[in-house]
Amino acid sequence: MNLATLSASYLRARPLNTALSVILLALGVATIVLLLLVVGQAEERMQRDARGIDLVVGAKGSPMQLMLAGIYHLDAPAGNIPLTAAQALAKHRFIRKAIPLALGDSWKGHRIVGADKAYADHYGAELREGRFYQKPMEAVLGAEAAARSGIGVGGTFKGAHGLGSEGDEHEDAYTVVGVLARSNSVIDRLVLTSIESVWQLHEEHQQPKAEAREVTVVLVQYASPLAAATLPRQINSQSELQAASPAYETARLFSIVGVGIDALRGFAAVLILAAGLSVFIALYSALEERRYELALMRTLGASPGKLFGLLIGEAFVLSLLGVALGLLLGHGLASLLGAWLERQQHYPVTGLEWRPEELWVAGIALGVGVVAAIVPAWRAYRTDVSRTLAQG
Amino acid sequence: MISVRGLSHRYGAAEALRLPDWRVAQGERWLVLGPSGCGKTTLLHVLAGLVRPSEGQVEVAGENLLKLEGARLDRWRATTVGIVLQALHLVKHLSVRDNLRLAQYLAKAPQDDARIDDTLGALGVGAKSARRPSELSQGEQQRVAIARAVVNRPKLVLADEPTANLDDASAATVIDLLAEQAARHGATLVVATHDARVKGKFRERLEL
């Protein structure tokens, strides 16, 4: 027998009160952990996908839409820009790398991206199988796109117009010539083909002249930090072009989403405080009933400090159970959410990852539980043994 | 063993309770008799170091209790005194065995299952060690309370109205068991009671 087993045996004798406190604390901790995991992983993923890209250049419209469509392939692009404008950018002395992309079609929810090999190289994506495309209507699948579709090298598929699955199918079929290894970047979810393929498919019904060819966005890497000061303004002054900074737009996106995240965080904090209150009420209301038990322990030689420690110990055991359950629950929910999001082809989320902030959450939740026990513990400390026993 | 001189105690604004001078030798068995409210419980609590008297000298087992404070007094009580209370006050959520183990733990004595079994066996409740107090009869609970009071081999056993809730046969048995257990551990025994049924049990009596 020790303080912990003594505390635990008392908690076992009151399963309902114990369960209420533990569950409230667990829900609060789980909510915060889930937020930490989802937000943290989304931020990391977005940073990774935007690494090395200082600017997205595309048609005039919303800069956030431009970023979402051009880098993350989450939104539809606003329109196209002339190929000549993209070629002019590539020659600009402030620009080290300019990767033009032609978007517009998809296959089973995976974007078909017309780009040259520089795009795959930018994300360090390497071939796992087959070769890179050389002719129009050849395609290379990202790792996830390949796994989900079940098609390998030699397979064929028809792209659909637009980004949903409802678009009209194009008549010409792509032939898969290669599959990429997993790169843990946006490339995994994409289907890559040459820009010429995209042009060929769309010229069928439009027949434009060669000089009117278009691309959708150009991903730009600066040659020097100085470019940040002048280049965006310079591009935005051209009537048909718009430049969006991923760093700035991501920050703006998170500040908008952040209101919702803050609200959830506040809700979780309320849950944790409610758990603290529940610990307080459970211990405090039981004091009257336990007066004799506590006085008895004094007659057996327990010091007042021991009784104080006993009640704090009970709160600690409660909180520890709540925190452990909350961590499990948070990671479990993140895994469930991840499985669901994977089917929706959004960003991947995993529950099999720990974040350092979770230590803080655990510490604070434990602290709240223990602090809630201080007043009841103090009353136990002050038990007047003789008077309590004389009344019994 | 026990020496009490000039003792009086005042609860709040009430009139002070005066207690007679009293000496007890090691191994003696005493009954403290008197009606309710005469100070029997107060005297026992003073002897156990649970109450500090307003005035007077108290020496128990060679210690001047007025000089012991705080944690040292608690330690002294845990190792020197075994207490049996009127309302049994076993810890409800602990088994019989754990109630005795609690006494060993709080006295910082080794947690010795063999001694617990031996003590329970001597009181005829050895078979009940895994039970909760609520599963025991009143008489059995009182036996467990006695077992817990003697498990640490105290020099002094104090019992406050130990027979109040018991029938005639059990009342006599409990007093006999207390005497027997005190003798077994060489302890001095002081039983406070107003129970006429047990008045004749011991030769030494203190009338309050």
Interface residues (C-beta under 8 A of the other chain):
Chain A: M1 N2 L6 S9 Y10 R12 A13 Y292 E293 A295 L296 M297 R298 T299 L300 G301 A302 S303 G305 K306 V385 S386 L389 A390 G392
Chain B: T41 T42 H45 A48 L50 V51 G70 A71 D74 R75 R77 A78 T79 I83 L85 Q86 A87 H89 V91 K92 H93 L94 D98 R101 L102 A103 Q104 Y105 L106 A107 K108 Q111 R148 D160
